[in-house]
Amino acid sequence: MAKVIVMYEKPKEQEGFEEYYVNSHMPIAGKVPHVKDAKVQKVLSNQNTDLELYLVTEIEFEDKAAMKEAFATEEWKAVGADVPNLMKYLEKPPIITIVDE
């Protein structure tokens, strides 16, 4: 199994971020093929870091091959193209980690 983990620090404008993320960004992301599961989780506490993490999204794929196929799609490119729209609510770009289990 392979995952993309996206970590957002506390937005400078929480209400606007949540509104845009849920109603605009996630519907775009929901069109990406080969996604096995996706979870959006609010961070309750941060430990051992100076980062003030706010939201963590996990996008799960069956394996690295499925993830690679998804990355090549127009739908995935649309998700990346939408990130600048999120940036008006954020101080810094999200942290993106790709992992393999």
C-alpha positions in Angstrom: 0.0 0.0 0.0 1.2 3.5 -0.8 0.0 6.8 0.6 0.3 10.5 0.1 0.1 12.3 3.4 -0.6 16.0 3.3 -0.1 18.1 6.5 -1.4 21.6 6.8 -0.3 24.0 9.5 -2.8 26.2 11.2 -4.4 28.5 8.6 -4.3 32.2 9.0 -8.0 32.2 8.2 -9.5 28.9 9.5 -13.1 29.4 8.5 -12.2 30.3 4.9 -9.7 27.4 4.7 -12.2 24.8 5.9 -14.9 26.2 3.6 -12.7 26.1 0.6 -11.0 22.8 1.5 -14.3 20.9 2.0 -16.5 22.5 -0.7 -13.9 23.1 -3.5 -10.6 21.3 -3.0 -11.9 17.9 -1.8 -14.4 17.6 -4.7 -11.5 18.1 -7.1 -9.4 15.5 -5.3 -12.4 13.1 -5.2 -12.1 12.7 -9.0 -8.6 11.2 -8.9 -8.6 7.6 -10.1 -7.0 4.7 -8.3 -7.6 6.1 -4.9 -8.4 3.3 -2.5 -9.3 5.5 0.5 -8.9 9.1 1.7 -9.1 10.4 5.2 -9.1 14.0 6.4 -8.2 14.4 10.1 -8.2 17.4 12.4 -5.1 17.6 14.6 -5.9 17.7 18.3 -2.4 18.0 19.6 1.2 18.5 18.4 4.1 17.1 20.3 7.8 17.2 19.8 7.6 19.9 17.1 7.4 23.6 16.6 4.9 23.1 13.8 1.3 23.9 14.6 -0.3 21.2 12.5 -4.0 21.6 11.9 -5.2 19.1 9.3 -3.7 15.8 8.0 -5.1 14.2 4.8 -4.1 10.6 3.9 -4.7 9.4 0.3 -4.3 5.7 0.0 -3.5 3.6 -3.1 -3.4 -0.1 -3.5 0.3 0.0 -4.3 3.1 2.2 -5.8 2.1 1.4 -9.4 -1.5 2.6 -8.8 -0.2 5.7 -7.2 2.1 6.4 -10.1 -0.8 5.9 -12.5 -2.9 8.4 -10.5 0.0 10.9 -10.5 -0.1 10.9 -14.3 -3.8 11.8 -14.6 -5.3 15.1 -15.5 -7.4 14.8 -12.3 -4.2 14.7 -10.1 -2.8 17.6 -12.0 -6.0 19.5 -11.3 -5.5 18.9 -7.5 -2.0 20.4 -7.7 -3.3 23.3 -9.8 -5.8 24.1 -7.1 -3.3 24.4 -4.3 -2.6 28.1 -5.0 -6.3 28.7 -4.2 -5.7 27.2 -0.7 -2.6 29.3 -0.2 -4.6 32.5 0.4 -5.7 30.9 3.7 -2.3 29.5 4.7 1.0 31.0 5.8 3.1 28.1 4.3 2.5 25.4 1.7 1.3 22.1 3.0 3.9 19.4 3.9 3.6 16.4 1.5 5.0 13.0 2.3 4.8 9.9 0.2 5.1 6.6 2.0 4.9 2.9 1.2 3.7 0.3 3.8 
